[in-house]
């Protein structure tokens, strides 16, 4: 399978035209005309991930977060980014990323997160424009029935398999309308309140975000990587039917470490 054919399949679901202006989805390293037998799927591209691709014999890495966000002026190993580029080129490994274009479409990162949490009747929270309400960032929808706020937080813990959960008090104990945005979505807090959400789930919130949201909306902050790691599942669902072997990275993980007291 040619790399450009794999890209066409991904972009039939998440066209690059749907990405944010500041983003850099698309080819990061390599030639779209090369033949691909196996793909390593990851959220981030790190040197560990490239080493894993080499060990697994993958010709291609597909990531959610682009490797190249800012200008890379030197490829001499001074930065982690430069090291990844250098190692990928030396080992003939191509890298492709689908970021906010995969966030912004139905069937993408945010709708998959909503499905995992049992949210129904959802729509785009922040449509890109009124003529395309099916494209934009975030999701807002309903739970099948109202539940206790604390029970919803417990569902997040179990369904997303994470203990990294920070949250404020909600405006009410029984919640039903839920908004979410995988990745860094604190900028949409006021809009979620305006749209009547009882709870807003996102990542990378700051202290004053919590302070301003407290008792107005249940602001729930989880690890950025946790909120988007299911992007790998979406890539697999798109690529495996093409007959290309997909391997979900085992070295892809959040860089954030949580202190846990040692138990005797």
C-alpha positions, 0 to 999 in steps of 0.5 A, spaced: 500 500 500 502 506 498 503 511 503 499 516 499 493 511 499 493 511 506 493 518 507 487 519 502 483 514 507 485 518 513 483 525 510 477 522 507 475 522 514 479 528 517 480 532 511 486 537 512 482 543 511 478 542 517 485 543 521 486 549 525 490 555 522 496 554 527 496 547 526 501 542 522 497 536 520 500 532 514 506 529 512 512 530 517 518 526 514 518 522 508 515 520 501 508 519 500 510 514 494 513 509 498 510 502 499 508 501 506 507 494 510 506 496 517 504 502 521 506 504 528 500 508 531 502 513 537 499 519 540 506 523 540 512 521 536 518 520 541 525 517 540 522 511 544 517 511 539 521 511 533 526 506 536 519 501 537 518 502 530 525 500 528 524 494 532 517 492 529 519 493 522 514 499 521 516 503 515 511 509 517 509 512 524 502 515 524 501 520 530 495 525 533 500 530 535 504 533 529 512 532 530 513 539 527 510 545 530 515 550 530 520 551 525 526 546 525 532 550 524 537 545 525 537 537 525 543 536 529 541 532 535 540 538 540 533 537 541 528 531 542 524 534 536 531 534 532 533 527 534 527 524 532 527 527 525 534 525 524 533 518 527 527 517 522 530 519 516 536 514 518 532 508 518 527 510 512 521 511 517 516 516 514 512 520 519 504 523 518 500 526 523 493 528 523 491 533 529 486 538 529 483 535 523 481 529 527 479 533 533 474 537 529 470 532 525 464 527 527 467 520 528 474 523 530 477 524 537 472 528 541 466 524 538 470 517 540 471 520 547 463 522 548 462 515 546 467 512 551 463 516 556 456 514 554 454 521 552 448 521 547 445 526 542 451 530 541 453 535 537 459 540 535 460 545 541 464 550 537 462 549 529 467 552 525 462 556 521 454 556 521 454 553 514 458 546 517 455 545 524 458 538 523 466 541 523 469 544 529 472 543 536 469 540 542 462 536 543 456 537 547 450 532 549 446 528 554 447 522 558 442 517 558 439 519 564 441 524 570 446 522 575 450 524 581 456 528 579 461 524 583 458 518 580 460 521 573 467 522 575 467 515 577 465 513 570 471 517 568 476 514 572 474 507 570 472 508 563 478 512 561 483 508 566 486 514 569 487 517 576 489 524 574 482 527 575 482 534 577 475 538 578 471 543 581 464 543 585 458 543 580 452 548 580 448 542 582 449 535 584 445 531 579 448 532 572 445 531 565 448 535 559 456 534 558 461 538 554 468 536 552 474 537 548 480 533 548 486 536 549 487 543 551 480 546 551 480 551 557 478 557 552 471 554 551 469 554 559 465 560 558 461 557 552 460 551 555 456 555 561 453 559 555 450 553 552 447 550 558 452 544 560 452 542 567 459 539 566 465 540 562 471 535 561 478 537 558 485 538 559 491 543 561 486 547 565 490 553 569 488 555 577 484 561 575 480 556 570 478 552 576 477 558 580 472 562 575 468 555 574 467 553 581 460 552 582 458 555 576 460 548 572 463 542 574 470 543 570 473 536 570 481 536 568 484 530 566 491 528 563 492 531 555 494 524 553 489 520 556 484 525 553 486 523 546 490 517 546 484 513 543 486 517 536 490 511 535 484 507 535 481 511 530 487 510 526 487 503 526 479 503 524 481 507 518 487 503 516 486 496 518 481 495 512 486 497 507 490 490 509 496 494 512 498 491 519 497 496 525 501 496 531 499 500 537 505 503 540 507 500 547 512 506 549 507 512 547 505 515 554 504 521 558 510 525 560 506 527 566 508 523 572 504 523 579 507 522 586 504 516 589 506 515 596 509 508 597 505 503 601 509 498 605 
